[in-house]
Amino acid sequence: MSDLILTPNLAKPDDFYAGWLAAHDGLTKAESDALNARLILVLANHIGDNAVLADAVEAARLTGDAP
């Protein structure tokens, strides 16, 4: 794996989560999905490393609930 950090690394994760949820207030499902997609693209651009991003996608896929 690359330099992907999988251990807790946010100073105030509850504050981030609350702000993220608040950003969805009043949005439709489609608007909420689009907001999430834009956030992913902004963060991916900030990371800027395809190997790290590929590892993050794999980690998210492996830790998510399978339908």
N, C-alpha and C positions, 0 to 999 in steps of 0.2 A: 504494500500500500504506500501511497504518497504521504504527504504531511497532513492528512485529514485528521482533525481533532474530533474524537468521539467521546471524550470525557466532558463533564460539565465545564463550560467555559464562559458563561454569561454572568456578569456581576449581579444583575437583577432580572432573572428570567421571568418572574411573575409580572414585573412591570412591562417587559417586552410583550408578553402574551396578552396582557390586558390592552395594550395599545393596538396590537394586531387585531384583536377581536373588535375593538371600538372602531377601527377603520372599516369594518364590514357592516356596521350599523346602517340599516335602511337600504342595503343593497339587495338586489335580486340574486338568485343562485348564480345566474350567468355573470352578473357584475362581480359577485364575490369570487367566482372562479377566475375571472379576468384579472382581478386585483392580485390574487395569489400567483397567477402566471407572471404578471409584471414584476412582482416582488422577487420571484425566483430569478428572472432575467437580470434584474438590478444587482442582486447578490452574486449571481454567477459572473457578471461583468466585474464586480468588485474583487472577487477571488482571482479571476483571470488565469487560472491554471487548469487546462483540460484534464490532466491526470487527477487532480484533486476533485474536480467536479464529477468525473466518471466514478471515482471511489465513493463520493457522496451519494450519487444515484444508486449505486450498488448497495450501499449500507442502508439507505432508505427502503429499498426494495426488499432486502432481507429481513428488516425489522418490522415491516408493515404487516397488517393482518391480510392474509390472502382471502379473496372473495370466494 
